[in-house]
């Protein structure tokens, strides 16, 4: 499984925030009920990290209304060995 960050945007007014939060919480989906929100800092987005086979699969975590504006980012962990050229890697 791959890991993805889902960024879901909503309107900047208080009503849009309340509606988005209510919809996420009422889905009963564990991932959506644990979304992180930026509204209190003026960033009207929710972020969720999910595991899925693909970006196309990850988007289905969101309620349909929020899918078109969502941004899906694959997350990857790197080590120094992943990024250093072969001749700069540590010698054993």
Secondary structure, DSSP 8 states (H G I E B T S, - for coil): -EEEEEEEE--SSHHHHHHHHHHHHHT--HHHHT-EE-GGGT--EEEEEEEESSHHHHGGGS-HHHHTT-EEEEE----HHHHS-GGGS---
